[in-house]
Amino acid sequence: MATAVWKGQLTFGLVSVPIRLHRAARKERVRLHYVAPAEQEVEPPEPAPRATRDLPPSPLVVPPNGTNEDEPRQPAVEPPVSRITQSFRRPDGEGTVSRSDLLRGHEVAPDQYVTFTQQELRTLRPETSSEMQIVRSVRLTEIDPVYFESSYYVAPDRAGERAYSLLYLALKESGYVALATVAMHGRDHVVVIRPGAKGLLAHMMYYKDEVRAEGEFETKMSDVPPKEVQLAKTFVEAIAGPFAPEDFADSHRQRLEALISTKLARGEVAASAPVSKSASAPAGTLDILEALKRSIEQNQQMRQAESAVPRREPGRVTEIKKPKKRHA
């Protein structure tokens, strides 16, 4: 089971249920970093567009004419690369700004901002509450799915199994779901608690003012002839079937993972170029592994220095020669 994102009491009436929330779903992506050839100095690239694009075919997928595919290939030697870091630069391009010195601003007019310090924003954030309180029970069909933001599994904590089962059975047999409120991760949340196949699930909800008004996308149904509607209904009924989530997959992620596996099999792996000690790094960016290596080196140097100093044997007095006096 994954790490709990919240732990506390779920209360309904005078009953308290110690529970834990575990994230039920998350987006799976292949993590990619920006890197550049070590010999070149480049500016950090612009963020990639959100639109999904097909990956270009690898130039080594198709063997050249006259070669045997069964023959082993020599792994390609990839040049070393350096990972690109990001920094905050001033508008005039002179110097960088430390993250601790940054302000947050809300644009109220063109080029005019109301600014806030990090401390001011922290005072506005609600503290994470230890209690999730049920305030209402409603029918699930009354809630538009557009309000659902994220989903969690609700697991009973120690000594909470009986009260947990009581709430689960009450909701399942009555056909209701529960609306609860909780402060978590710096925000106040409205939560839907509903019975699943074997336990309770929680769904964080958007607030009403966060959902776009339906009038912005109003459909003009009067423009559609009845015969076309009937034909469309026939098509919908023809493709009807049970919901099977395993029938769907992220084809873009699969193609990217396949390309990574192909490059690994060919040995097309670029090593990270060593960073020059003279290169100035921003404060706070020192890698932990590098710090450990430096500590080991310093410790070895100290030991070598200690071994170079002659040690006196026990019980032996070293004669100290006094300098001779010079006569005028």
ChimeraX attribute file (.defattr): number of C-alpha atoms within 10 A of each C-alpha:
attribute: neighborCount
match mode: 1-to-1
recipient: residues
	/A:1	5
	/A:2	8
	/A:3	9
	/A:4	15
	/A:5	12
	/A:6	17
	/A:7	21
	/A:8	19
	/A:9	20
	/A:10	25
	/A:11	18
	/A:12	16
	/A:13	8
	/A:14	5
	/A:15	12
	/A:16	18
	/A:17	25
	/A:18	21
	/A:19	24
	/A:20	20
	/A:21	21
	/A:22	20
	/A:23	19
	/A:24	14
	/A:25	10
	/A:26	8
	/A:27	4
	/A:28	8
	/A:29	12
	/A:30	10
	/A:31	5
	/A:32	6
	/A:33	8
	/A:34	13
	/A:35	16
	/A:36	19
	/A:37	16
	/A:38	16
	/A:39	11
	/A:40	9
	/A:41	10
	/A:42	11
	/A:43	10
	/A:44	14
	/A:45	11
	/A:46	7
	/A:47	7
	/A:48	7
	/A:49	7
	/A:50	6
	/A:51	6
	/A:52	8
	/A:53	8
	/A:54	10
	/A:55	10
	/A:56	7
	/A:57	9
	/A:58	10
	/A:59	7
	/A:60	11
	/A:61	10
	/A:62	9
	/A:63	10
	/A:64	9
	/A:65	6
	/A:66	6
	/A:67	8
	/A:68	10
	/A:69	10
	/A:70	6
	/A:71	7
	/A:72	8
	/A:73	10
	/A:74	8
	/A:75	13
	/A:76	13
	/A:77	12
	/A:78	12
	/A:79	15
	/A:80	16
	/A:81	18
	/A:82	19
	/A:83	13
	/A:84	14
	/A:85	13
	/A:86	8
	/A:87	12
	/A:88	12
	/A:89	12
	/A:90	10
	/A:91	8
	/A:92	6
	/A:93	8
	/A:94	8
	/A:95	11
	/A:96	12
	/A:97	12
	/A:98	12
	/A:99	9
	/A:100	8
	/A:101	8
	/A:102	12
	/A:103	12
	/A:104	13
	/A:105	12
	/A:106	10
	/A:107	11
	/A:108	9
	/A:109	8
	/A:110	6
	/A:111	6
	/A:112	10
	/A:113	12
	/A:114	11
	/A:115	12
	/A:116	13
	/A:117	13
	/A:118	13
	/A:119	9
	/A:120	11
	/A:121	10
	/A:122	11
	/A:123	9
	/A:124	10
	/A:125	14
	/A:126	13
	/A:127	14
	/A:128	16
	/A:129	17
	/A:130	15
	/A:131	19
	/A:132	25
	/A:133	19
	/A:134	19
	/A:135	13
	/A:136	13
	/A:137	16
	/A:138	13
	/A:139	12
	/A:140	15
	/A:141	9
	/A:142	7
	/A:143	11
	/A:144	8
	/A:145	10
	/A:146	10
	/A:147	15
	/A:148	16
	/A:149	12
	/A:150	15
	/A:151	19
	/A:152	19
	/A:153	20
	/A:154	25
	/A:155	20
	/A:156	23
	/A:157	16
	/A:158	10
	/A:159	11
	/A:160	15
	/A:161	14
	/A:162	11
	/A:163	16
	/A:164	22
	/A:165	15
	/A:166	12
	/A:167	22
	/A:168	20
	/A:169	14
	/A:170	13
	/A:171	19
	/A:172	16
	/A:173	9
	/A:174	9
	/A:175	14
	/A:176	18
	/A:177	21
	/A:178	21
	/A:179	20
	/A:180	22
	/A:181	19
	/A:182	20
	/A:183	17
	/A:184	18
	/A:185	14
	/A:186	13
	/A:187	13
	/A:188	15
	/A:189	18
	/A:190	21
	/A:191	24
	/A:192	23
	/A:193	26
	/A:194	23
	/A:195	21
	/A:196	13
	/A:197	7
	/A:198	7
	/A:199	17
	/A:200	21
	/A:201	22
	/A:202	26
	/A:203	22
	/A:204	19
	/A:205	19
	/A:206	16
	/A:207	12
	/A:208	9
	/A:209	7
	/A:210	9
	/A:211	10
	/A:212	10
	/A:213	10
	/A:214	8
	/A:215	7
	/A:216	7
	/A:217	8
	/A:218	8
	/A:219	9
	/A:220	7
	/A:221	8
	/A:222	7
	/A:223	7
	/A:224	9
	/A:225	9
	/A:226	10
	/A:227	9
	/A:228	10
	/A:229	12
	/A:230	11
	/A:231	10
	/A:232	12
	/A:233	11
	/A:234	11
	/A:235	11
	/A:236	10
	/A:237	9
	/A:238	9
	/A:239	7
	/A:240	8
	/A:241	7
	/A:242	5
	/A:243	7
	/A:244	7
	/A:245	7
	/A:246	6
	/A:247	6
	/A:248	7
	/A:249	9
	/A:250	9
	/A:251	10
	/A:252	15
	/A:253	13
	/A:254	13
	/A:255	13
	/A:256	15
	/A:257	14
	/A:258	12
	/A:259	17
	/A:260	14
	/A:261	12
	/A:262	15
	/A:263	17
	/A:264	12
	/A:265	11
	/A:266	15
	/A:267	15
	/A:268	15
	/A:269	16
	/A:270	14
	/A:271	12
	/A:272	15
	/A:273	14
	/A:274	10
	/A:275	11
	/A:276	7
	/A:277	7
	/A:278	6
	/A:279	7
	/A:280	8
	/A:281	11
	/A:282	11
	/A:283	7
	/A:284	6
	/A:285	8
	/A:286	10
	/A:287	8
	/A:288	9
	/A:289	9
	/A:290	10
	/A:291	11
	/A:292	11
	/A:293	11
	/A:294	12
	/A:295	12
	/A:296	12
	/A:297	12
	/A:298	12
	/A:299	12
	/A:300	12
	/A:301	12
	/A:302	11
	/A:303	11
	/A:304	11
	/A:305	10
	/A:306	11
	/A:307	10
	/A:308	8
	/A:309	8
	/A:310	7
	/A:311	8
	/A:312	9
	/A:313	8
	/A:314	6
	/A:315	6
	/A:316	7
	/A:317	8
	/A:318	8
	/A:319	6
	/A:320	6
	/A:321	6
	/A:322	6
	/A:323	6
	/A:324	6
	/A:325	6
	/A:326	5
	/A:327	4
	/A:328	3
